[in-house]
């Protein structure tokens, strides 16, 4: 959403992570994604903290962030592998089409 000057409109969204409430600004269209991300982060942080209620929140937050980044990097590597495979297959198909077209041009 843009205002009259063409700038994007940010709305305040309340999220709760580890029983602490934070207000974060985001685009109205991004609100659901932000809430889902906050719930996922809260769940991951609670898993890391486990039964150790004395674990420092900042330590738990760093470990959760590292886990999330590690998972994201693994997904990016998987996607790069898929992209490379698709490129290889497309090249192979194009080569076959070119060869078939060439045979047709030669009357073979």
mmCIF file of the C-alpha atoms, coordinates in Angstrom:
data_MODEL
# 
_entry.id   MODEL 
# 
loop_
_atom_site.group_PDB 
_atom_site.id 
_atom_site.type_symbol 
_atom_site.label_atom_id 
_atom_site.label_alt_id 
_atom_site.label_comp_id 
_atom_site.label_asym_id 
_atom_site.label_entity_id 
_atom_site.label_seq_id 
_atom_site.pdbx_PDB_ins_code 
_atom_site.Cartn_x 
_atom_site.Cartn_y 
_atom_site.Cartn_z 
_atom_site.occupancy 
_atom_site.B_iso_or_equiv 
_atom_site.pdbx_formal_charge 
_atom_site.auth_seq_id 
_atom_site.auth_comp_id 
_atom_site.auth_asym_id 
_atom_site.auth_atom_id 
_atom_site.pdbx_PDB_model_num 
ATOM 1   C CA . UNK A 1 1   ? 0.000  0.000   0.000   1.00 0.00 ? 1   UNK A CA 1 
ATOM 2   C CA . UNK A 1 2   ? 1.332  3.441   -0.882  1.00 0.00 ? 2   UNK A CA 1 
ATOM 3   C CA . UNK A 1 3   ? 0.371  6.797   0.517   1.00 0.00 ? 3   UNK A CA 1 
ATOM 4   C CA . UNK A 1 4   ? -0.260 9.915   -1.576  1.00 0.00 ? 4   UNK A CA 1 
ATOM 5   C CA . UNK A 1 5   ? 3.493  10.523  -2.000  1.00 0.00 ? 5   UNK A CA 1 
ATOM 6   C CA . UNK A 1 6   ? 4.081  7.003   -3.323  1.00 0.00 ? 6   UNK A CA 1 
ATOM 7   C CA . UNK A 1 7   ? 5.803  5.777   -0.158  1.00 0.00 ? 7   UNK A CA 1 
ATOM 8   C CA . UNK A 1 8   ? 4.956  2.393   1.257   1.00 0.00 ? 8   UNK A CA 1 
ATOM 9   C CA . UNK A 1 9   ? 2.753  2.294   4.322   1.00 0.00 ? 9   UNK A CA 1 
ATOM 10  C CA . UNK A 1 10  ? 4.069  0.442   7.352   1.00 0.00 ? 10  UNK A CA 1 
ATOM 11  C CA . UNK A 1 11  ? 1.739  -0.843  10.040  1.00 0.00 ? 11  UNK A CA 1 
ATOM 12  C CA . UNK A 1 12  ? 2.679  -1.821  13.602  1.00 0.00 ? 12  UNK A CA 1 
ATOM 13  C CA . UNK A 1 13  ? 2.339  -5.530  14.339  1.00 0.00 ? 13  UNK A CA 1 
ATOM 14  C CA . UNK A 1 14  ? 2.635  -6.995  17.830  1.00 0.00 ? 14  UNK A CA 1 
ATOM 15  C CA . UNK A 1 15  ? 4.561  -10.272 18.002  1.00 0.00 ? 15  UNK A CA 1 
ATOM 16  C CA . UNK A 1 16  ? 5.391  -12.396 21.031  1.00 0.00 ? 16  UNK A CA 1 
ATOM 17  C CA . UNK A 1 17  ? 8.639  -14.325 21.294  1.00 0.00 ? 17  UNK A CA 1 
ATOM 18  C CA . UNK A 1 18  ? 9.624  -16.165 24.454  1.00 0.00 ? 18  UNK A CA 1 
ATOM 19  C CA . UNK A 1 19  ? 6.824  -14.434 26.374  1.00 0.00 ? 19  UNK A CA 1 
ATOM 20  C CA . UNK A 1 20  ? 8.114  -10.994 25.395  1.00 0.00 ? 20  UNK A CA 1 
ATOM 21  C CA . UNK A 1 21  ? 6.046  -8.714  23.214  1.00 0.00 ? 21  UNK A CA 1 
ATOM 22  C CA . UNK A 1 22  ? 7.637  -6.680  20.438  1.00 0.00 ? 22  UNK A CA 1 
ATOM 23  C CA . UNK A 1 23  ? 6.088  -4.229  18.006  1.00 0.00 ? 23  UNK A CA 1 
ATOM 24  C CA . UNK A 1 24  ? 7.467  -4.479  14.489  1.00 0.00 ? 24  UNK A CA 1 
ATOM 25  C CA . UNK A 1 25  ? 6.565  -2.390  11.454  1.00 0.00 ? 25  UNK A CA 1 
ATOM 26  C CA . UNK A 1 26  ? 5.785  -4.112  8.171   1.00 0.00 ? 26  UNK A CA 1 
ATOM 27  C CA . UNK A 1 27  ? 3.760  -3.732  4.997   1.00 0.00 ? 27  UNK A CA 1 
ATOM 28  C CA . UNK A 1 28  ? 0.108  -4.747  5.446   1.00 0.00 ? 28  UNK A CA 1 
ATOM 29  C CA . UNK A 1 29  ? 0.588  -7.484  2.831   1.00 0.00 ? 29  UNK A CA 1 
ATOM 30  C CA . UNK A 1 30  ? 3.500  -8.922  4.869   1.00 0.00 ? 30  UNK A CA 1 
ATOM 31  C CA . UNK A 1 31  ? 1.678  -9.144  8.204   1.00 0.00 ? 31  UNK A CA 1 
ATOM 32  C CA . UNK A 1 32  ? 0.710  -12.834 7.967   1.00 0.00 ? 32  UNK A CA 1 
ATOM 33  C CA . UNK A 1 33  ? 4.248  -13.810 6.934   1.00 0.00 ? 33  UNK A CA 1 
ATOM 34  C CA . UNK A 1 34  ? 5.689  -11.812 9.845   1.00 0.00 ? 34  UNK A CA 1 
ATOM 35  C CA . UNK A 1 35  ? 3.347  -13.469 12.341  1.00 0.00 ? 35  UNK A CA 1 
ATOM 36  C CA . UNK A 1 36  ? 4.228  -16.910 10.953  1.00 0.00 ? 36  UNK A CA 1 
ATOM 37  C CA . UNK A 1 37  ? 7.953  -16.127 11.141  1.00 0.00 ? 37  UNK A CA 1 
ATOM 38  C CA . UNK A 1 38  ? 7.588  -14.917 14.730  1.00 0.00 ? 38  UNK A CA 1 
ATOM 39  C CA . UNK A 1 39  ? 5.712  -18.097 15.702  1.00 0.00 ? 39  UNK A CA 1 
ATOM 40  C CA . UNK A 1 40  ? 8.396  -20.244 14.050  1.00 0.00 ? 40  UNK A CA 1 
ATOM 41  C CA . UNK A 1 41  ? 11.186 -18.332 15.820  1.00 0.00 ? 41  UNK A CA 1 
ATOM 42  C CA . UNK A 1 42  ? 9.371  -18.634 19.146  1.00 0.00 ? 42  UNK A CA 1 
ATOM 43  C CA . UNK A 1 43  ? 8.969  -22.392 18.642  1.00 0.00 ? 43  UNK A CA 1 
ATOM 44  C CA . UNK A 1 44  ? 12.637 -22.846 17.690  1.00 0.00 ? 44  UNK A CA 1 
ATOM 45  C CA . UNK A 1 45  ? 13.808 -20.786 20.658  1.00 0.00 ? 45  UNK A CA 1 
ATOM 46  C CA . UNK A 1 46  ? 11.641 -22.813 23.035  1.00 0.00 ? 46  UNK A CA 1 
ATOM 47  C CA . UNK A 1 47  ? 13.032 -26.057 21.572  1.00 0.00 ? 47  UNK A CA 1 
ATOM 48  C CA . UNK A 1 48  ? 16.586 -24.831 22.129  1.00 0.00 ? 48  UNK A CA 1 
ATOM 49  C CA . UNK A 1 49  ? 15.864 -23.650 25.634  1.00 0.00 ? 49  UNK A CA 1 
ATOM 50  C CA . UNK A 1 50  ? 14.091 -26.923 26.426  1.00 0.00 ? 50  UNK A CA 1 
ATOM 51  C CA . UNK A 1 51  ? 13.780 -27.610 30.104  1.00 0.00 ? 51  UNK A CA 1 
ATOM 52  C CA . UNK A 1 52  ? 16.636 -25.244 30.977  1.00 0.00 ? 52  UNK A CA 1 
ATOM 53  C CA . UNK A 1 53  ? 14.605 -22.237 32.074  1.00 0.00 ? 53  UNK A CA 1 
ATOM 54  C CA . UNK A 1 54  ? 17.800 -20.517 33.211  1.00 0.00 ? 54  UNK A CA 1 
ATOM 55  C CA . UNK A 1 55  ? 19.260 -20.306 29.687  1.00 0.00 ? 55  UNK A CA 1 
ATOM 56  C CA . UNK A 1 56  ? 19.950 -16.693 28.762  1.00 0.00 ? 56  UNK A CA 1 
ATOM 57  C CA . UNK A 1 57  ? 17.490 -15.434 26.162  1.00 0.00 ? 57  UNK A CA 1 
ATOM 58  C CA . UNK A 1 58  ? 20.244 -13.766 24.127  1.00 0.00 ? 58  UNK A CA 1 
ATOM 59  C CA . UNK A 1 59  ? 22.145 -17.067 23.888  1.00 0.00 ? 59  UNK A CA 1 
ATOM 60  C CA . UNK A 1 60  ? 18.990 -18.925 22.883  1.00 0.00 ? 60  UNK A CA 1 
ATOM 61  C CA . UNK A 1 61  ? 18.264 -16.213 20.298  1.00 0.00 ? 61  UNK A CA 1 
ATOM 62  C CA . UNK A 1 62  ? 21.755 -16.504 18.770  1.00 0.00 ? 62  UNK A CA 1 
ATOM 63  C CA . UNK A 1 63  ? 21.506 -20.300 18.573  1.00 0.00 ? 63  UNK A CA 1 
ATOM 64  C CA . UNK A 1 64  ? 18.046 -20.072 16.978  1.00 0.00 ? 64  UNK A CA 1 
ATOM 65  C CA . UNK A 1 65  ? 19.308 -17.510 14.460  1.00 0.00 ? 65  UNK A CA 1 
ATOM 66  C CA . UNK A 1 66  ? 22.289 -19.718 13.582  1.00 0.00 ? 66  UNK A CA 1 
ATOM 67  C CA . UNK A 1 67  ? 19.998 -22.724 13.125  1.00 0.00 ? 67  UNK A CA 1 
ATOM 68  C CA . UNK A 1 68  ? 17.655 -20.724 10.882  1.00 0.00 ? 68  UNK A CA 1 
ATOM 69  C CA . UNK A 1 69  ? 20.523 -19.398 8.749   1.00 0.00 ? 69  UNK A CA 1 
ATOM 70  C CA . UNK A 1 70  ? 22.011 -22.883 8.467   1.00 0.00 ? 70  UNK A CA 1 
ATOM 71  C CA . UNK A 1 71  ? 18.656 -24.284 7.308   1.00 0.00 ? 71  UNK A CA 1 
ATOM 72  C CA . UNK A 1 72  ? 18.264 -21.419 4.813   1.00 0.00 ? 72  UNK A CA 1 
ATOM 73  C CA . UNK A 1 73  ? 21.740 -22.040 3.393   1.00 0.00 ? 73  UNK A CA 1 
ATOM 74  C CA . UNK A 1 74  ? 21.003 -25.757 3.000   1.00 0.00 ? 74  UNK A CA 1 
ATOM 75  C CA . UNK A 1 75  ? 17.791 -24.920 1.124   1.00 0.00 ? 75  UNK A CA 1 
ATOM 76  C CA . UNK A 1 76  ? 19.672 -22.460 -1.097  1.00 0.00 ? 76  UNK A CA 1 
ATOM 77  C CA . UNK A 1 77  ? 22.248 -25.130 -1.942  1.00 0.00 ? 77  UNK A CA 1 
ATOM 78  C CA . UNK A 1 78  ? 19.456 -27.582 -2.780  1.00 0.00 ? 78  UNK A CA 1 
ATOM 79  C CA . UNK A 1 79  ? 17.812 -24.976 -5.003  1.00 0.00 ? 79  UNK A CA 1 
ATOM 80  C CA . UNK A 1 80  ? 21.108 -24.252 -6.768  1.00 0.00 ? 80  UNK A CA 1 
ATOM 81  C CA . UNK A 1 81  ? 21.483 -27.971 -7.427  1.00 0.00 ? 81  UNK A CA 1 
ATOM 82  C CA . UNK A 1 82  ? 17.968 -28.136 -8.852  1.00 0.00 ? 82  UNK A CA 1 
ATOM 83  C CA . UNK A 1 83  ? 18.612 -25.050 -10.985 1.00 0.00 ? 83  UNK A CA 1 
ATOM 84  C CA . UNK A 1 84  ? 21.806 -26.608 -12.361 1.00 0.00 ? 84  UNK A CA 1 
ATOM 85  C CA . UNK A 1 85  ? 19.974 -29.853 -13.153 1.00 0.00 ? 85  UNK A CA 1 
ATOM 86  C CA . UNK A 1 86  ? 17.185 -27.967 -14.941 1.00 0.00 ? 86  UNK A CA 1 
ATOM 87  C CA . UNK A 1 87  ? 19.765 -25.999 -16.954 1.00 0.00 ? 87  UNK A CA 1 
ATOM 88  C CA . UNK A 1 88  ? 21.520 -29.248 -17.889 1.00 0.00 ? 88  UNK A CA 1 
ATOM 89  C CA . UNK A 1 89  ? 18.239 -30.851 -18.971 1.00 0.00 ? 89  UNK A CA 1 
ATOM 90  C CA . UNK A 1 90  ? 17.237 -27.799 -21.014 1.00 0.00 ? 90  UNK A CA 1 
ATOM 91  C CA . UNK A 1 91  ? 20.594 -27.770 -22.766 1.00 0.00 ? 91  UNK A CA 1 
ATOM 92  C CA . UNK A 1 92  ? 20.233 -31.469 -23.541 1.00 0.00 ? 92  UNK A CA 1 
ATOM 93  C CA . UNK A 1 93  ? 16.710 -30.966 -24.902 1.00 0.00 ? 93  UNK A CA 1 
ATOM 94  C CA . UNK A 1 94  ? 17.817 -27.996 -27.006 1.00 0.00 ? 94  UNK A CA 1 
ATOM 95  C CA . UNK A 1 95  ? 20.689 -30.052 -28.420 1.00 0.00 ? 95  UNK A CA 1 
ATOM 96  C CA . UNK A 1 96  ? 18.268 -32.854 -29.325 1.00 0.00 ? 96  UNK A CA 1 
ATOM 97  C CA . UNK A 1 97  ? 15.845 -30.406 -30.934 1.00 0.00 ? 97  UNK A CA 1 
ATOM 98  C CA . UNK A 1 98  ? 18.668 -28.807 -32.894 1.00 0.00 ? 98  UNK A CA 1 
ATOM 99  C CA . UNK A 1 99  ? 19.876 -32.227 -34.063 1.00 0.00 ? 99  UNK A CA 1 
ATOM 100 C CA . UNK A 1 100 ? 16.344 -33.235 -35.065 1.00 0.00 ? 100 UNK A CA 1 
ATOM 101 C CA . UNK A 1 101 ? 15.822 -29.932 -36.880 1.00 0.00 ? 101 UNK A CA 1 
ATOM 102 C CA . UNK A 1 102 ? 19.113 -30.360 -38.699 1.00 0.00 ? 102 UNK A CA 1 
ATOM 103 C CA . UNK A 1 103 ? 18.122 -33.877 -39.794 1.00 0.00 ? 103 UNK A CA 1 
ATOM 104 C CA . UNK A 1 104 ? 14.830 -32.510 -41.115 1.00 0.00 ? 104 UNK A CA 1 
ATOM 105 C CA . UNK A 1 105 ? 16.661 -29.785 -43.039 1.00 0.00 ? 105 UNK A CA 1 
ATOM 106 C CA . UNK A 1 106 ? 18.931 -32.390 -44.641 1.00 0.00 ? 106 UNK A CA 1 
ATOM 107 C CA . UNK A 1 107 ? 16.003 -34.601 -45.580 1.00 0.00 ? 107 UNK A CA 1 
ATOM 108 C CA . UNK A 1 108 ? 17.240 -37.447 -43.368 1.00 0.00 ? 108 UNK A CA 1 
# 
